[in-house]
Amino acid sequence: MTSSFTDFFESWFDQLHHLVHQLSCTPKPPTTPDHHRDLLNVVHKVMSHYVEYYNVKSLAAQRDPLDFFAAPWASTLERSLHWIAGWRPTTVFHLVYSESSILFESHIVDILRGFSTGDLGDLSPTQFRRVSELQCETVKEENAITDELSEWQDSASELVNGCADLNEKIERLAEVLREADDLRLKTLRRVVDLLTPQQAVDFLIAAAELQFGVRGWGVNHDRRRGDV
């Protein structure tokens, strides 16, 4: 299973690069109905790409969830940043705030003159409030899943002592992983839904570039250490 998912991941990751290129080529700001449709279409394609990833991952994890915690297709840096075999959902909100701040500062003169940029640096008070609300909700859900994993880990002695059914324990771990992945995808969708199409493009580019950067640095680091 490891090699098949690794092959899928590498192909999926390559396709993500192509989709980000499409995001980068969209007209910003959109000035015609066709431009708006183009933005919506490419955002939909990227979100569908993430849905595909989690669908394939879910099916593979049902067979062997432990493989996803080991994640041999990831660099050591990526694995060190993992929360339950993937990125921490609340990372999304840190990314929104940091990108919004960077873009706001770069357009501060235009904004003070009353010009709307329409990008992530131009989030409305309502959007900021909704992002904050979603962050609080996500933190609670994230903590609840963390507690579930802690309970699973605390019961490891039952396996050592032969007091637990191994298959049942592995199935429970697969369920915890599924809940974590569901929260990751749900968080991504919620944030994209509260943004305008142009802002969603900015956000998805930033999210992918963060992933590209971490993976690239991690792979290079492993090569220097002789791990790859």
Beta strands, then each sheet from edge to edge (+ up, - down):
end
